[in-house]
Structures are given as C-alpha cells and as structure tokens.
Amino acid sequence: MTYLAKPRLHHPSLTKNKVGYTRRDYEGKVSTLCAGCGHDSVSAAIVQACWQLDIEPHRVAKLSGIGCSSKTPDYFLGASHGFNTVHGRMPSVLTGAYLANRELLYLGISGDGDSASIGLGQFAHAMRRGVRMVYIVENNGVYGLTKGQFSATADKGSVAKKGATNSDAAIDLAALALQLGATYVARGFSGDKAQLVPLIEAAIRHGGAAFIDVVSPCVAFNNHAGSTRSYDHVRAHNEALNRIDVIDLAAETVVQGSPEVLDVPQGDGSLLRLRRLDAGHDPTDRLAAMNALQRHAAAGEIATGLLYIDPSARDWHAAHRTPPGALNVLGEAALCPGSDALARINASLK
C-alpha cells in the first residue's frame, strides 16, 4: 500500500524536541522499497538522530545519486532541501553546494554501486578534500535495481541468489576512506539501530569529512545462505569494536579516559564517549583502524562501530581560509573589492 500518503495530522501527545518538532516531522514519504529492506532502517536511524540532536529540518541538505539507496532521501526529512543527482556524481554536486553555503548540514546518501563503481573517483576526492558532510553508503553488495548482480563491494567467494560465485576482490569503502584522509570513519549495520543512531549523531557533529559504511541487506537478492551481506551472516559475524554515546555541553577539553572508556571532546562542546569492546582498538589512531579492518576481515568478521576519528579535524573552508558565512550571499563590495585589492593579490603570487 505504498501509494497511500501519510496523514498530515499528528497526535497532540507526541513528544517534541527542543526546537518544537515531533519525530514525525522528520519523516518523509511512504517508502516504496521492498518490505524488510535494510535501507528503510537506515532512514529511521537518520530520523531518530536528527530529532534527538534538535536539528531544524530546513537546515539540512540531502543529496543522492542513483540506485535503491539514492531513493531513500525521499523517505526522511521531508521538509529539508534535496537534490537527486546522476549516477555516481553526488559528491561533486554536494561539494559545490557546500562551497556556496557552509551554513547547511549536508547529508550524502549513496550505495555500493553508486560509490564503489561509477562514483569511486568522486568518493575519493570528497574524502581527501575534507568536505564537511555526512557520507552514508547503504551497502548491500548487489545491484538491486537491475536484479541482483554482484557490486564492487561483494566479498570474494560470496554466492549470488541464483548460485553464481563472485571471483573478484571486494572494495572496502571504509578502508579506502581511511587511506584517503577522512577524519571520521565508522561502519554500522542496519539491523542494529542502537549502534547506528549514535554513529550518525557523532558524524553530524563532526567538523570534517565523516563517512559511514552501513551494511544494509537486500531482502530481494542478497539475503540468502552464501551471502556475506545477509541479516543472518552479519549478525553471526558482527564484531563491534566499541559502543558510542553522544553527550551535550561537555566541560572536558582534552582526550582522557581509562582502558575501558575513552572521551573525545568535539569542537561544538559535545563529547563522544567510547566504551571499548576491543580493548586493543584506539579510534584516534588511523593506522590502527586500518589494521583492525584487515585483521577482522581476514578472520571472516565484520568490524563495526567507530573505526577512526580525528578530534582536531578541519573542514575545507577552514583549510582554505574562506570568508565567514555563506559565499552565496556575498555582496558586490566583497566580490569586487577594487583594483588595489587585485594588485595586492597579484603581488602575493609573484
């Protein structure tokens, strides 16, 4: 019954957040995805995270490419700005929007086909440039819209629904994001909302390029025995490295903690509190995060949780010292400062 519209009226007893919105206000249209699709759980996690963070929907810009995953922005934050780009080109369009208006919160929603194949180059440059965004890949290992072929993230040796075995090595987007310089890298599972919601909250608060690889099973083509992206396989092989909580208005100014707890202050005054399940994992060590991914993958495990965070991350605008405020509202005086200013710029380049 996906053609039925959601009712506009809300029950008066629904709880409101600090900016006066109910959780229903962060929802979108009725999903047209398959019943049980993991992508709908990711949408629900985004809704929950934005509601809990008291984000005004009109301050969010959501962008996507092509694929089942890229349909999902229609199903959350219906009152936000949105742009559905062409296949694999979401990162460059988002980058342009971010350069013009840094005052919006940018959510980039993509899939394993959209980001690991045709859009791999776009993904790479968004990560290395430090574009402040939350880049979420809904990763199911198949091309769902074209009936279940292996995608570039499908594990070597995994078996398709019709019996074919994948002979190609998989692209690990989380490992690639670490290598390319992303300052927040996490992996979640659509079937574990308790873990996924705080990961999204922390990514939204982060000051740089934040990437979350979400294992999101395709119930139509990749939820069978032999698949390494099925609900049963991920639940049996999920190896959580930590649990994360987001705490507002933290007074701490330095990283501190115990062998079991690590507190990572953020620039906006919030605090990330990590309870380590893997006692040897340090999420502020990029090399350790890369080693952890490889170690768990070699053991047939899927490492989830916060893999890496740089507490002192800077975004593109800070790195390039652009003027404060949105560039798209600069007036003529700022855009055309005169011949004297131009002469000083030319002299500095000699």
Rosetta blueprint (number, residue, H / E / L):
1 M L
2 T L
3 Y L
4 L L
5 A L
6 K L
7 P L
8 R L
9 L L
10 H L
11 H L
12 P L
13 S L
14 L L
15 T L
16 K E
17 N L
18 K L
19 V L
20 G L
21 Y L
22 T E
23 R H
24 R H
25 D H
26 Y H
27 E E
28 G L
29 K L
30 V L
31 S L
32 T L
33 L L
34 C L
35 A L
36 G L
37 C L
38 G H
39 H H
40 D H
41 S H
42 V H
43 S H
44 A H
45 A H
46 I H
47 V H
48 Q H
49 A H
50 C H
51 W H
52 Q H
53 L L
54 D L
55 I L
56 E L
57 P H
58 H H
59 R H
60 V E
61 A E
62 K E
63 L E
64 S E
65 G L
66 I L
67 G L
68 C H
69 S H
70 S H
71 K H
72 T H
73 P H
74 D H
75 Y H
76 F E
77 L L
78 G L
79 A L
80 S L
81 H E
82 G E
83 F E
84 N E
85 T L
86 V L
87 H L
88 G L
89 R L
90 M H
91 P H
92 S H
93 V H
94 L H
95 T H
96 G H
97 A H
98 Y H
99 L H
100 A H
101 N L
102 R L
103 E L
104 L L
105 L E
106 Y E
107 L E
108 G E
109 I E
110 S E
111 G E
112 D H
113 G H
114 D H
115 S H
116 A H
117 S H
118 I H
119 G L
120 L H
121 G H
122 Q H
123 F H
124 A H
125 H H
126 A H
127 M H
128 R H
129 R L
130 G L
131 V L
132 R L
133 M E
134 V E
135 Y E
136 I E
137 V E
138 E E
139 N E
140 N L
141 G L
142 V E
143 Y E
144 G H
145 L H
146 T H
147 K L
148 G L
149 Q E
150 F E
151 S L
152 A L
153 T L
154 A L
155 D L
156 K L
157 G L
158 S L
159 V E
160 A L
161 K L
162 K L
163 G L
164 A L
165 T E
166 N L
167 S L
168 D L
169 A L
170 A L
171 I L
172 D L
173 L H
174 A H
175 A H
176 L H
177 A H
178 L H
179 Q H
180 L H
181 G L
182 A L
183 T L
184 Y E
185 V E
186 A E
187 R E
188 G E
189 F E
190 S L
191 G L
192 D L
193 K H
194 A H
195 Q H
196 L H
197 V H
198 P H
199 L H
200 I H
201 E H
202 A H
203 A H
204 I H
205 R H
206 H L
207 G L
208 G L
209 A E
210 A E
211 F E
212 I E
213 D E
214 V E
215 V E
216 S L
217 P L
218 C L
219 V L
220 A L
221 F L
222 N L
223 N L
224 H L
225 A L
226 G L
227 S L
228 T L
229 R L
230 S L
231 Y H
232 D H
233 H H
234 V H
235 R H
236 A H
237 H H
238 N E
239 E E
240 A E
241 L L
242 N E
243 R E
244 I E
245 D E
246 V E
247 I E
248 D L
249 L L
250 A L
251 A L
252 E L
253 T L
254 V L
255 V L
256 Q E
257 G E
258 S L
259 P L
260 E L
261 V E
262 L E
263 D E
264 V E
265 P E
266 Q L
267 G L
268 D L
269 G L
270 S L
271 L E
272 L E
273 R E
274 L E
275 R E
276 R E
277 L L
278 D L
279 A L
280 G L
281 H L
282 D L
283 P L
284 T L
285 D L
286 R H
287 L H
288 A H
289 A H
290 M H
291 N H
292 A H
293 L H
294 Q H
295 R H
296 H H
297 A H
298 A H
299 A L
300 G L
301 E L
302 I E
303 A E
304 T E
305 G E
306 L E
307 L E
308 Y E
309 I E
310 D L
311 P L
312 S L
313 A L
314 R L
315 D L
316 W H
317 H H
318 A H
319 A H
320 H H
321 R L
322 T L
323 P L
324 P L
325 G L
326 A L
327 L H
328 N H
329 V H
330 L L
331 G L
332 E H
333 A H
334 A H
335 L H
336 C L
337 P L
338 G L
339 S H
340 D H
341 A H
342 L H
343 A H
344 R H
345 I H
346 N H
347 A H
348 S H
349 L L
350 K L
